[in-house]
Each structure stands twice: as structure tokens, then as C-alpha cells.
Amino acid sequence: MTSKFLGIAILLTSLSVGWLWLDYQNAIQQALVDKTVYVEIEKGDSLNRITEKLQEQGVSIKPIWFKWYAYVNNKAALLKTGEYELAEHSTVPELIDLFVSGKVRQHSITFPEGWTFSQLYELIRKNDKVHKTIDTMDLGSIASMIDRNYSHPEGLFFPDTYFFEKNTTDIALLKRAYDRMRSVLETEWQNRQPDLPLTSPYQALILASIIEKETGLASERPAIAGVFVRRLKQDMMLQTDPTVIYGMGAGYDGDIRSKDLKTQTPYNTYVIKGLPPTPIALPGREAIRAALHPEPGESLYFVAKGDGSHVFSATLKKHQEAVNLYQLGR
């Protein structure tokens, strides 16, 4: 009788173990999600809390087997923090491997060519994936956070698309864009054309920012650069409207009036000679290259035709004729 019960017990145990094994195998091999899901593992999250977060996002795991797999494969302590994108049809081993790999979800942010720092700062401030640490709009303070050699952050950041992890800080993003700009600018400076009226890479950056704002057609950048370089060499004022607009700041309402061209600001190139004290926008690589490789010629003036292109003139008389034709309609 005893042996009979013992046999039954062994059979039941075997059946139970077999069922558990099948259940475990099924749990780790089945597809857990039928759509893309995002889960964030935060600092201090236990395996229990990670399991709860997965369930909260609708991931159909069996908690006991999910945790068991992590423990028996010695991966429970290796899960890394971050925001993860769970692909469709992921299995338990694939999820665990993803969390161990640290391949977190990447977000993107684009800094457009020609934008000012205030526009760039506002873009970052409104991005809810970026962790905000800058609590001031004091431009000097922000510049010193990036590089103590600068007192103004304008133009220091390379316009491009940057990928980043959630909770990357605003200052970390800016430093990446600054490092990229410094690298591009140094490379272009080393390959610059000889006999330029520029004494430093920073001056090249200032000129490039003006070219960026003046350019309607990308193909005209070298020609516009040529005009400005010849003006600098001849000690002429640059007389470029974008610098006036930048100097007006919030006072600019869409129009430049005669009095604006006469108002003294550090950026009004109708009243100051040479370059303004800082860039006026984010210049791209092509604008930097144009500043350092201006197109040869004799033109000292240009006027917009209204279609994005310009008419270039070597004399004031010819320039006035172009102004009359394209600006005044005479």
C-alpha cells in the first residue's frame, strides 16, 4: 500500500515538474508584445519593479518565469537603466538581453542652420526628453558653462541632428554641438585660402554666420563671401542687414527703417567697421567653407532680386541701378 502511494506521489511529482518545465519554456519562448512598447528602467528599480513596469505597459510576461530566467542566467544584477524600445514579438530572453546591453532608445533634436542661440535654447527647453539644468538666460553664464574662453554663446554650436538618450542634460547636448563646431571650424581653418583678412577661427565663424543669414541660394555663398572679404580688405563697412537686425534684438518688427541703419549698436555694420563682436547665428559647414574660400572677383555690392538670388556689382553706380530695378521697381 505504501509503495502504491509512493508510486503515485512520484508520478504526480513528475507530472508537476514536467508541467512546470513546459510552462517555463512556453513563457520564455512566446512573443510578449504585438506592438512597439517603451519601458524605462530608472535608477534603483528592482527586478520586481521592472516586472511591474512591463506588465503596466501590457507586456504579457509571467512574472515568476521572467524573474527566474534573469536569476538562473546571472543577469538580474546586470540590467541597465534607461528608456528601452521593445520590438514587436520580443521574447523574455530578448528583453533581458536588451536590458543588459544598455541599448536604450534614441531621441533626436535638430539645430537648423541660421538659427540664433535664443531659438536654439527655446527648442531645447521645450523638448520633454531633455533634462533641464540651465536655469538662466544670462548669455555670459551659459557661454562659460561651455567654454570659459567665450563670453557669448552665439554661433558656437554646429547645426545638425543630434541623437540622445532620454534625460540627457541640456548642457551635455550643447557641449556635443560645441565640440562638433570646434572640430569642423578647426579643420576648415587649417585648409583656408591664404591672404584672408581674418586673424582667427572665431573671426571666420563670425563672417560665416553673416554669410549664412545673407544666403538665399546655397550656390551664392562663395560670391557673397567674396564681397565681404573684399570689403574687409578695403576697410569698407560691411553694411549687411542681418547684423542690424541682430543688434535690434526684440525691437525688430520685420522692417528695417532708415533710423535703424544709423542707430549705434555693436552689430550695426552700417556704423561700425569690420566684423561685429560675435556671430549672429549658427553657420553650417558650407558657410564656414565659403568664408575661408571666397569667390574671386571685383564685386563689392549685392542686392536681392526677390527670388532668393542676388545681383552683384563692382561699382556703386551699378549697384544703385540694381537697387532701382529690383528694390524700388524703377
C-alpha positions in Angstrom: 0.0 0.0 0.0 2.8 2.3 0.9 4.7 1.6 -2.3 1.5 2.2 -4.2 1.1 5.7 -2.7 4.8 6.4 -3.2 4.5 5.5 -6.9 1.5 7.8 -7.2 3.4 10.6 -5.5 6.4 10.1 -7.7 4.1 10.1 -10.8 2.4 13.3 -9.6 5.7 15.0 -8.9 7.0 14.0 -12.3 3.9 15.4 -13.9 4.1 18.6 -11.9 7.8 19.1 -12.8 7.1 18.3 -16.4 4.2 20.7 -16.5 6.3 23.5 -14.8 9.1 22.9 -17.3 6.7 23.1 -20.2 5.1 26.2 -18.7 8.5 27.8 -18.2 9.6 27.0 -21.8 6.4 28.4 -23.2 6.7 31.6 -21.1 10.2 32.4 -22.3 9.7 31.5 -25.9 6.4 33.1 -26.6 6.1 36.6 -28.2 5.2 39.1 -25.5 4.2 42.2 -27.3 2.2 42.8 -30.5 3.3 46.4 -30.9 6.2 48.6 -30.1 6.3 49.4 -26.4 8.6 51.8 -24.4 9.7 50.9 -20.9 12.0 53.0 -18.7 14.3 51.4 -16.1 15.2 54.0 -13.6 18.0 54.1 -11.1 17.1 52.0 -8.0 14.5 49.9 -9.8 14.4 46.3 -8.5 13.7 43.3 -10.7 10.2 43.3 -9.1 9.6 46.9 -10.1 10.9 46.3 -13.7 8.5 43.3 -13.9 5.6 45.6 -12.7 6.5 48.2 -15.3 6.5 45.7 -18.1 3.0 44.5 -17.0 1.8 48.1 -16.8 2.8 48.6 -20.4 0.8 45.5 -21.5 3.8 43.1 -21.9 2.3 39.7 -21.3 5.1 38.2 -19.2 4.6 35.7 -16.4 6.5 37.4 -13.6 7.8 34.3 -11.9 9.3 32.9 -15.1 10.7 36.3 -16.2 12.5 36.8 -12.9 13.6 33.1 -12.8 15.2 33.4 -16.2 17.0 36.5 -15.2 18.3 34.9 -12.0 19.3 31.5 -13.3 21.2 33.1 -16.2 23.0 35.5 -13.8 21.6 38.6 -15.5 19.3 40.0 -12.8 22.1 42.3 -11.5 23.2 43.4 -14.9 20.1 45.2 -16.1 21.0 48.8 -17.1 19.0 52.0 -16.6 17.5 53.8 -19.5 14.4 54.0 -21.8 14.1 51.0 -24.0 12.1 50.3 -27.1 10.7 46.8 -27.1 10.3 45.5 -30.6 7.2 43.5 -31.6 7.3 39.8 -30.9 10.1 40.1 -28.3 10.6 37.1 -26.0 11.8 37.0 -22.4 15.5 36.2 -23.4 15.4 39.1 -25.9 14.1 41.5 -23.4 16.6 40.5 -20.8 19.4 40.8 -23.3 18.2 44.2 -24.4 18.2 45.5 -20.8 21.7 44.0 -20.2 23.0 45.6 -23.4 22.1 49.1 -22.4 21.0 49.8 -26.0 18.5 52.5 -24.9 16.0 54.4 -27.1 17.5 57.3 -29.0 15.7 60.6 -29.4 16.7 63.3 -31.9 16.8 67.1 -32.0 17.7 69.2 -34.9 19.6 72.6 -34.7 18.9 74.3 -38.1 21.4 76.4 -39.9 20.8 80.2 -39.5 19.1 79.9 -36.1 20.1 82.2 -33.2 21.1 80.9 -29.8 17.8 82.1 -28.3 15.9 80.0 -30.9 18.1 77.0 -30.1 17.7 77.4 -26.4 13.9 77.6 -26.7 13.9 74.4 -28.8 15.9 72.5 -26.1 13.8 74.0 -23.3 10.6 72.7 -24.9 11.9 69.2 -25.5 10.5 67.0 -22.8 13.1 64.3 -23.3 15.9 66.7 -22.3 16.8 67.1 -18.6 16.9 70.9 -17.9 19.8 72.2 -15.8 20.2 75.7 -17.2 18.0 78.0 -15.2 19.3 81.3 -16.6 19.2 83.1 -19.9 22.3 85.1 -18.9 24.3 84.5 -22.1 27.7 85.1 -20.4 26.9 82.4 -17.8 25.8 79.9 -20.5 28.9 80.6 -22.5 31.2 79.9 -19.5 29.4 76.6 -19.0 30.5 75.6 -22.5 34.0 77.2 -22.7 35.4 79.8 -20.4 37.2 81.4 -23.3 33.9 82.8 -24.6 31.6 85.5 -23.1 28.7 84.9 -25.6 27.3 81.5 -26.8 26.0 82.8 -30.2 27.2 80.7 -33.2 29.2 78.2 -31.2 27.1 75.2 -31.9 27.2 73.2 -35.1 23.8 72.9 -36.8 22.9 69.3 -37.3 20.6 66.5 -36.0 21.8 65.0 -32.7 20.6 61.7 -31.2 20.4 61.4 -27.4 19.1 59.3 -24.6 16.2 60.4 -22.5 17.2 62.7 -19.6 20.4 63.8 -21.3 21.1 67.3 -19.9 20.7 70.5 -21.9 24.3 71.4 -21.2 25.5 67.9 -22.4 23.7 68.5 -25.7 25.1 71.9 -26.1 28.6 70.7 -25.4 28.3 68.0 -28.1 27.2 70.6 -30.7 30.0 72.9 -29.5 32.7 70.1 -29.8 31.4 69.4 -33.3 31.6 73.0 -34.3 35.1 73.4 -32.9 36.2 70.3 -34.9 34.6 71.5 -38.2 35.9 75.0 -37.7 39.5 73.9 -37.0 39.5 71.6 -40.0 38.3 74.3 -42.3 40.6 76.9 -40.8 43.6 74.7 -41.4 42.6 74.4 -45.1 41.8 78.1 -45.6 42.7 80.3 -48.5 45.8 82.4 -48.0 45.7 86.2 -47.6 42.3 86.4 -45.8 41.6 89.5 -43.6 40.8 87.1 -40.8 43.1 86.5 -37.8 41.4 83.7 -36.0 38.9 80.8 -36.4 36.4 82.8 -34.4 36.5 85.7 -36.9 35.9 83.1 -39.6 32.9 81.9 -37.6 31.5 85.5 -37.3 31.8 86.0 -41.0 30.3 82.6 -41.8 27.3 83.4 -39.7 26.7 86.6 -41.7 27.1 84.7 -45.0 24.6 82.1 -43.6 22.0 84.8 -42.9 22.5 86.6 -46.2 22.3 83.5 -48.4 19.1 82.8 -50.3 20.8 80.3 -52.7 23.4 78.0 -51.4 25.4 78.3 -54.6 25.9 82.1 -53.9 27.7 81.6 -50.6 31.2 81.9 -52.1 30.2 85.0 -54.1 28.7 86.7 -51.0 31.8 85.8 -49.1 33.9 87.4 -51.8 32.1 90.7 -51.4 32.6 90.7 -47.7 36.2 89.7 -47.8 37.0 92.4 -50.4 35.2 95.0 -48.2 37.2 94.0 -45.2 40.4 94.2 -47.1 39.5 97.7 -48.4 38.5 98.9 -44.9 34.9 99.3 -46.0 31.9 98.8 -43.8 30.1 95.5 -44.4 26.7 97.2 -44.4 24.8 93.9 -44.1 21.2 94.0 -42.9 21.2 90.7 -40.8 23.7 92.2 -38.4 21.5 95.3 -38.0 18.5 93.0 -37.3 20.5 91.0 -34.7 21.6 94.2 -33.0 18.0 95.4 -32.8 17.0 92.3 -30.8 13.4 92.2 -29.7 12.9 95.7 -31.3 12.9 94.2 -34.7 9.3 94.0 -36.1 10.0 92.8 -39.6 11.2 96.1 -41.1 14.5 98.0 -41.1 14.0 101.7 -41.2 16.4 104.5 -42.0 16.9 105.3 -38.4 17.8 101.7 -37.6 20.7 101.9 -40.0 22.0 104.9 -38.1 21.5 103.5 -34.6 24.7 102.7 -32.8 24.9 99.0 -31.7 27.9 96.7 -31.6 26.3 94.8 -34.5 25.3 97.6 -36.8 27.7 97.2 -39.7 26.4 100.4 -41.2 28.0 102.4 -38.5 31.0 100.2 -37.4 33.9 99.0 -39.5 34.9 95.4 -39.6 33.2 92.4 -38.1 30.6 92.5 -35.2 31.8 91.2 -31.9 30.2 87.7 -32.1 28.5 85.5 -34.7 24.8 86.3 -35.3 23.5 82.8 -36.0 24.6 79.2 -36.4 26.6 78.8 -39.6 26.8 75.5 -41.4 29.9 73.9 -42.9 29.3 75.3 -46.3 29.0 78.9 -45.0 32.2 78.3 -43.0 33.9 77.0 -46.1 32.7 79.9 -48.1 34.1 82.4 -45.6 37.5 80.7 -45.9 37.3 80.2 -49.7 35.7 83.3 -51.0 35.0 83.6 -54.7 37.5 85.9 -56.5 36.2 88.9 -58.4 35.6 92.6 -58.2 32.1 92.9 -56.8 31.6 95.0 -53.7 27.9 95.1 -53.6 24.9 92.8 -54.0 21.1 93.3 -53.9 18.3 90.8 -53.6 16.3 90.1 -56.7 13.3 88.9 -54.8 13.6 85.2 -55.9 16.3 84.3 -53.4 19.2 85.2 -55.7 21.2 88.4 -55.9 22.7 90.8 -58.4 26.4 91.5 -57.7 28.0 94.8 -58.7 31.6 96.2 -58.7 30.7 99.8 -58.6 28.2 101.9 -56.5 26.6 103.2 -59.7 25.9 99.7 -61.0 24.6 98.7 -57.5 22.2 101.7 -57.4 20.9 100.7 -60.8 20.2 97.2 -59.5 18.6 98.6 -56.4 16.3 100.8 -58.5 15.4 97.8 -60.7 14.8 95.1 -58.1 14.0 97.0 -54.9 12.4 100.2 -56.0 10.8 99.0 -59.2 12.1 101.9 -61.3 
